Amino acid sequence: MIDKSKLQRLTEWWRPKAGTIFSLLLFYLTLWDVPFSEGWRLLVFSFITITGFGITGYFLNDWADIPFDRKASKTNLVDSIAIIWRPFILLGLLGVTLMPWLCYFKTDSWSIGLIITQFVLQIAYPIPPIRIKRFPIVAIITDALYAFVIPSILAWHTFDISSNFNYNQGQYSHYVFLFLWMFALGVRHILSHHVVDRFNDEKTETPNLANQIAPLSIKRFTERFLFPVELLGSVAFFVSLLRFSEHLVLGIVLVILFFGFKHFRGILPFFEVPFSGTSLDKFNAFYLGAISSFSLLVFEKEYAAVLLCFIVLFSELGRRGSIPFKVASYMFNWSLYFFRKYVLRWSEERNFGEYYPARLLVLEERKRKKRGVVAVFNQNEGKYTETFVRGHLKNLPFHVVFFYGWPSPIFVGSSNEKASGLGFKEQVIRVIRRKLSLESYQQDDALIISKLGRNDVRLILAEFGTMGARLVQVSKATGIPLVPIFYGYDAWQKETLSENKEAYVSLFEIAPLVIGVSNDICEQLERLGCPENKIEYLPCFVDLSRFQYVQREFVQPNFLTVGRFCNSKAPFLTILAFNEVIKRVPLAKLTMVGGDENGVLETCKSLVKSLDLEGNILILDALSPDEVHEQMVQASIFVQHSITTPVTGDKEGTPVAIMEAMATGLPVISTKHAGIAEIIENGVSGILVDEFAYKTMSEEMIRLVVNVEGMKNMGKKASEAIYSNSYLTDNVDHLTQKLERYIV
């Protein structure tokens, strides 16, 4: 397959340089009313020689730059070509470039001199010992001459002597202005390239003016001198042609002034000119040619083919990534693929080469789309504690479209593409209006619905019941089945239940399936009004490929707790329990891992300080899954004192960190709380105590930490309990089977 980066390197000059020259030539045909029978030949042979000059220049430049580009790991087309073939390719390019003059174009001493000068400059610019590019200022002038000035003058003059439609060939004033225009244009483009490429050139030790002069100074020079000269030169060139076609040329002059003065600041003679390009560049490279082609078409319909080709080659449609570019690329690549496969009998891996892994991903994605498109909605893009959501996104065998945000706007994917399309100002206004009950989510929902339709979504998976409630109207409007998963607070927290009382009624009515991650939650869902036949149990996803059994010696009395510093996990009660442990086991250590929620972290740190436990308790911020695994490997016992909060009524589901610890063979001491009691057999695969009984927990911690054999046996039983539970080992398969029943 073609290396796209090399193809881009080869064609990046096309629009600014070749587009400008072709626009001039099309204007020439319009100016002299050249008939199609003659015009198409002039254009075809011009295309050959302009392309030949461009590719030859890049070939010579890349050949000379091979040792420098290797240092900077920069793409170099010629470096991938065997040395023996390079001279033959160069001779072929020279032959193609000169062919139009040998078989069609007329020449005179002036055109021959321009051709020779062009080749001399192209050779002297990159090739040692001359290598003009070593001298930045001279290099910029040289580059402007052979890239813009000479090709433009040569093309215009060649049309003059080859077409015989210009009866005033003795007039040369317009060449002076054409030189001025193209020279200023070329220098500006090359200076911009120096600024953009200054870091690469620094790596390759290539002299670069932007490494000697501040880019801001270059920009000022461009704005105050180069661009005004370029604008003046282009206007003067066309004004000098007024004697041949007043109305057309006058119109072009007005258009140039319009594009040029779009950059005018209002304080003479200053303009605002970016390094990335100007409006005048667009006129030079496309609009002039498009206007000229259309003018030709008005008089001869055959020029329609010229207009179409020009649009494809030089408009946005012809740029890399456009439909015509992709079609041409696909046709070439797949022709090459079938030739290798059926004629040369190459294997798939050899045929695709370095693109083979990407090809496998494409095929896998096709399989996923055949199984259905599922939209996964979550409030957060990638909250550190929600590893179960990331597990769904990564492992579900469907084509997954990820939406996140709460309550609005909703974003799509891992980028900041808004499904609800609101800027910051609009978001602020929307929040204020909603707080005042002046607006619903209807506008946002319409945009979300549009995204779902464009992605052909067949099922909505809502992570957390609150997100399911948020999407009720979306599901109703689209007819797309909505399946929510309840994880804990969304089923228990009093304020959440109060806020979503009516929404939950609607959710339970339209949802074909409602999943609870613990039997405790499933029973609560039924109490909340969800029909029993819609409720199904499935614990949280646990990445068992990462949290595998570890053989420990249990030498050090190291306790570990992992989870948010929040009220339902009650880390302050774990600290109180550990405070009792330290009285009996002075060398014991407790590591606490997790991020803050509602200021609980500061409360815990204050408690640690007040109990004088700073030397025994290490509090760490949230860690990555790999870092959590490392902490579990070093620990002896995992502790977590989860509770039903007295005020808010908040409860856990089935804590993932406990299941991860058990999977690695770490004995767990926790509470008889929610789903924890469903996965731990008390006294066998772990130890459970009553909620708030921190002194009882401390006694169990002391009893177990001094019993090495007991820790080993319990840790092994804990791991077996996890790995014998198909809901955990085949979690994604179970979820897939449940969802597949309802994919429309």
DABELBEL-V13483 format. One record per backbone hydrogen bond with DSSP energy under -0.5 kcal/mol. CO is the residue of the C=O (numbers start at 0). NH is the residue of the N-H. If there is no record, write none. Layout:
CO/NH
CO/NH
This chain:
1/3
2/5
2/6
3/7
4/8
5/9
6/10
7/11
10/13
12/16
12/17
13/17
13/18
16/20
17/21
18/22
19/23
20/24
21/25
22/26
23/27
24/28
25/29
26/30
27/31
28/33
29/32
34/37
34/38
35/39
37/41
38/42
39/43
40/44
41/45
42/46
43/47
44/48
45/49
46/50
47/51
48/52
49/53
50/54
51/55
52/56
53/57
54/58
55/59
56/60
57/61
58/62
59/63
60/64
61/65
62/65
64/68
65/69
66/70
67/71
68/72
68/73
69/72
75/79
76/79
77/80
81/84
81/85
82/85
82/86
84/88
85/89
86/90
87/91
88/92
89/93
90/94
91/95
92/96
93/97
94/98
95/99
97/100
97/101
98/102
99/103
99/104
107/111
108/112
109/113
110/114
111/115
112/116
113/117
114/118
115/119
116/120
117/121
118/122
119/123
120/124
121/125
122/126
123/131
124/132
126/129
126/130
130/133
131/134
133/135
134/138
135/139
136/140
137/141
138/142
139/143
140/144
141/145
142/146
143/147
143/148
144/149
147/151
148/152
149/153
150/154
151/155
152/156
153/157
154/158
155/159
156/160
157/161
158/162
159/163
164/166
167/170
169/171
171/174
171/175
172/175
172/176
173/177
174/178
175/179
176/180
177/181
178/182
179/183
180/184
181/185
182/186
183/187
184/188
185/189
186/190
187/191
188/192
189/193
190/194
191/195
192/196
194/197
196/200
197/201
198/202
199/203
200/205
204/206
207/210
208/211
208/212
213/216
213/217
214/218
215/219
216/220
217/221
218/222
219/223
220/224
220/225
221/226
224/228
225/229
226/230
227/231
228/232
229/233
230/234
231/235
232/236
233/237
234/238
235/239
237/240
238/241
240/243
240/244
244/248
245/249
246/250
247/251
248/252
249/253
250/254
251/255
252/256
253/257
254/258
255/259
256/260
258/261
259/262
260/263
262/271
265/267
266/269
269/264
269/265
270/272
271/273
273/276
277/281
278/282
279/283
280/284
281/285
281/286
282/287
285/289
286/290
287/291
288/292
289/293
290/294
291/295
292/296
293/297
294/298
295/298
295/299
299/302
300/303
301/304
302/306
303/307
304/308
305/309
306/310
307/311
308/312
309/313
310/314
314/317
315/318
316/323
316/324
318/321
321/325
322/326
323/327
324/328
325/329
326/330
327/331
328/332
329/333
330/334
331/335
332/336
333/337
334/338
335/339
336/340
337/341
337/342
338/342
338/343
339/345
346/350
347/351
348/352
351/354
352/355
354/358
355/359
356/360
357/361
358/362
359/363
360/364
361/365
362/366
363/367
364/368
365/369
366/370
367/371
367/398
371/373
371/398
372/457
372/458
373/375
373/400
374/376
374/460
375/402
376/462
377/404
382/385
384/386
385/388
385/389
386/390
387/391
388/392
389/393
390/394
391/395
397/399
398/373
399/401
400/375
400/402
401/412
402/377
403/410
409/418
409/419
410/403
411/414
411/416
415/417
416/411
422/426
423/427
424/428
425/429
426/430
427/431
428/432
429/433
430/434
431/435
432/437
432/438
433/436
440/444
441/445
442/446
443/447
444/448
445/449
446/450
447/451
448/452
449/453
450/454
451/456
452/455
457/480
457/743
458/374
458/460
459/461
459/482
460/376
460/462
461/463
461/484
463/467
464/468
465/469
466/470
467/470
468/471
470/474
471/475
472/476
473/477
474/478
480/459
480/482
481/483
481/512
482/461
483/514
484/463
485/516
487/490
487/491
488/492
492/496
493/497
494/498
495/499
497/500
499/503
500/504
501/505
502/506
503/507
504/508
505/509
506/510
512/483
513/535
514/485
515/537
517/521
518/522
519/523
520/524
521/525
522/526
523/527
524/529
525/528
530/533
530/534
531/534
533/513
535/515
541/543
542/545
542/546
545/547
549/551
555/557
556/558
556/588
557/635
557/636
558/590
559/638
560/592
563/565
564/596
565/568
565/569
565/570
567/642
568/640
569/572
569/573
570/574
571/575
572/576
573/577
574/578
575/579
576/579
576/580
577/581
578/582
579/582
579/583
580/583
580/584
584/587
588/558
589/591
589/617
590/560
590/592
591/619
592/562
594/564
596/599
598/602
599/603
600/604
601/605
602/606
603/607
604/608
605/609
606/610
607/612
608/611
612/615
612/616
615/589
615/617
616/618
617/591
617/619
619/593
623/627
624/628
625/629
626/630
627/631
628/632
629/633
630/634
635/666
636/559
637/668
639/641
642/644
644/648
647/493
649/644
652/674
654/658
655/659
656/660
657/661
658/662
659/663
660/665
661/664
663/549
664/666
666/637
667/669
667/686
668/639
669/688
670/672
672/675
672/676
673/676
674/677
674/678
675/678
675/679
678/680
679/681
680/683
680/684
680/685
685/682
686/669
688/671
689/692
691/693
692/696
693/697
694/698
695/699
696/700
697/701
698/702
699/703
700/704
701/705
703/706
705/707
706/710
707/711
708/712
709/713
710/714
711/715
712/716
713/717
714/718
715/719
716/720
717/721
718/722
719/723
721/724
723/725
724/727
724/728
725/729
727/730
729/733
730/734
731/735
732/736
733/737
734/738
735/739
736/740
738/741
738/742
